[in-house]
Amino acid sequence: MKEVKCNGAVSSSNNNKLEEEGNLKKNGVIATLNGHTNGTNGTSNGHEKCTFHHDLELDHRPPTREAMLPEMSRSYKLLLSSLGENPERQGLLKTPERAAKAMLFFTKGYDQSLEEVLNDAIFDEEHDEMVVVKDIEMFSMCEHHLVPFYGKVSIGYLPSGKILGLSKLARIVEIYSRRLQVQERLTKQIAVAVTKAVQPTGVAVVVEGVHMCMVMRGVQKINSKTVTSTMLGVFRDDPKTREEFLNLVQSK
């Protein structure tokens, strides 16, 4: 099959266009081109109308990630063989498919967008005091070693005429933690998402994580924890506001 690009036409000539589109539909790829290309002149509109490309920093993904299960299962089976195991023995017979499904769950945040998760749970409210939700459980996958890291997230913001449904803060954490991540980027992405949602006067996020790549391998320091923070707006500019948030987060 010819290479399919976001900013290219589906086929190079009108003669094989129908055949090419048929192949694309058969393989579940045609949906990725809707809203992207003009089949007559090959011009690109960027990623604005891509039906599944919620996050512009990501490469293209299939319309349904379940479509990746067969290929992922084959990859896990090859991995087992490379380790010297017999993937056909009883205990490992279904392991490749189980592992593939688990990885899709661990990274389900790629299928979610901020707009979908918020679901209009933004309310007009003249409340200008700090809102803090702390100790939100977080599970993620280290993008360097593909092993878990987990911990807790605390979020604070100062409203400016709008407040966010409290459960949506936890769902924002889920969007960005259920991806291949580094803790530093995760912390910033959560803060930026809250800012986009309600345009507050400031946002503060603190993440405390335990990384299996430091516990199970490498230096093997089982008691180590990593703490990262992002301060935006008044939390960055006003030391007293920042101190109030940190005191609330650290209180029992």
N, C-alpha and C positions, 0 to 999 in steps of 0.2 A: 504493500500500500504506500502511496505517496505520503510524504511528511505533511502533517496538518498543523498549521500554526494559527495562533490567535489573530495575527495581523495579516494573514494571507488568504487567498481565495481557496475554496474547497478543492478545486481542480485547476489544472493548467490549461484546459481547453474545454470548449462547449461539447465536444464529441463524447468525452467520457465523464461528463459532469453527473449525469443521472446514475451511471454505474458506481461512481465514487461515493455519491450520497447514499446509495443503497448499502454499500459496504460500511459506511460510517454509522448508519442507523442500526445495522446488524450488530455492530460492535459497541453500541452505546456511546458513540463519540459525538454524534451530530449535535446533541444538545449543547455542547460546549461552544459551538460556533454561533448560536443564535444571538443576535444583537452585536456581534463582533465584526463581521465582514460584509462587504458588499460583493456578491458573487460576480458582478459584471465588471467591476474595476479594481477589486482587490484592496480597496481602501479600508483603513482600520479606524474603529471608534474607541479603541482602548478597551478597558475592562468594565466600563460603567454598567452595561446591561447584561453581564454574564449571570446566568441564572443560578450558579452555585459558587461563584467566586466572591465570597463575602468579604474577604480580607485581602486588600491589594498587595500586601507584602508576601502573599503566598503564590506559589506556582499553581497551574491548573490542576483540578482534581476531577475524577469522574463524577457524573451526575449522581450516582449512588455508590457509596464506598463499598457496599456489599459486593459490588461487581469485582472488587479486587480480591475477594476471598480465595478463588481458585489459584491465582498466581502467588498470593502470599503463602498459601498452604504448601505449594510446591517449593517455595523458597525455604520454609521451615523444615520441610522434609530433607532438602539438600543440606541444610545446616546440621541436622541430626546425623546424616551420613558422614559429613565432614568431620564430626566429632568422634567418629568410629563406632557410632551406635547403629543398631538395626532398626530402621523406622517401620519395618513390617512386623516386629514383635508385638505381642498383645498390648503391653503397657504403653507403647508409643504409636499404636496404629491410628488413633484419632488425635494424637497430640498436635500435629501440624495445623489441623483445622481449628482446634481449641485455641492454640496460640495465636492464630490469625484473628480469630474473633475477639480474643482478649486485647490484642494490640489495637483493633478498631475501637474498642470501648475506651482504652486508655487515652486514645487520641480523638475522641468524639467531639472535642471542642472545635476541630476544623470544620465541622458541619453546622456550627452555630454562629449566628450573627448577633450583634448587640441589639439591633432593632427587634429581632424576633424574641429575644429573651426578655427585654423590657416590657413588651406587650402593652404599651400605653400605661404602665403603672407609674406615671409621673403626675404629681398633683400640685396644683397651685396652693401655696401655703405661706403666710407671712411669718415664718419661723426663722430667726436669724441666729439661733444658738447652735452649738456644735452637736452633730449627730455622729455617734460612734457605734459600730458593730464590731465586736472583737472576738478573737478565738474562733474564726471560721475555719473549719477543717479543710485541708488542701492536700490533694494527691496529684503528683505530676511525674513526668519522665525526663530524666536527664538526657539532653540531646547528644552529649558527648559519649556516653557509655550505654545508653538505652536501659538504664536501671532506674528504679523509682527514687524520688525524693518526696518527702511529705512533711507536714507541719501545720501551722496555723497562720491565718491572715487577720489583721485588724485594720479596719477602714474608718476614717473619720472625714467629715466634710462640713463646711459652713454653708448652709443654704442661702440662695439669693432669689427668693420668691418661688422656688420649686423644691419639692422633696421627692425622694425616690422610695417606692415600696421596699421595706427592709429586706424581704427575702430576695429582692433583685440584686442586692449587694453580694449575697452568697452565690447567686447564679452568674454574676459577672466573674467571680473567682473561678467558677467551673469552666466558663468559656475558655479562659486563657491558661488554666492549669492543666486541662485535659488536652495537652499538645506536647510535642517535644519542646523542652524549655531549658532555659537557664534561669535561676532565681532572680537575678538582677533584672532581666527583661520582663519577667512575669510581674514583678512589683510595679514597674513603670506602666505596663499595659493596663493593669487594674486601675491605677490612678487616672490615666488618660481616659479610660472608658467611663469612669464616674464623672469626669469633667465634661465629656461629650453629652452625657445623659441629662444632666441638670444645670450645667453652667454655674456651679457654686463659686463663692469667693475664694475657696481653697479646698484642697484635697490632701489627705495624708494617708499613706499606706505603710504598714510594717509587716514584713513576712519573716517568720522564723521557721527554718527548715532543717530536717535531718536528711543527709544525702547518702544513699546506699553506696555510691561510688567512693565515698570516704570510709564507710563502715565495713563493707564486704570485701573490698579490694584496696590496692594502693597502701595508704598509711594505716588503714584499719583502726581509726580512732572512733570507738563506738559511742563516746559521750559528746562528740563535737556537734555543735549547732551553728548554722549560718543565719545571720540576721541582716536583712536588707530593708531599706526604707526609701520612699519617694515622697517629697514634700512639694506641693504646688501651691501657687497663689499666696494667700496670707500665712499659710503654715510655713512657707519658706522665708517670707519677709518679716514675720513677727515672732520673735523668740518666745514671748509669753504664750501666744496661741499654740505654738509648737510644744512648749513645755506642758501646757494643760492637756493636750492630746496624749503625750507620752505618759503622763501621770495616770490618766484614765486607763490607758492600755495596760500599764504595769500593775494597776491595783487589782486586788483579789475580790 
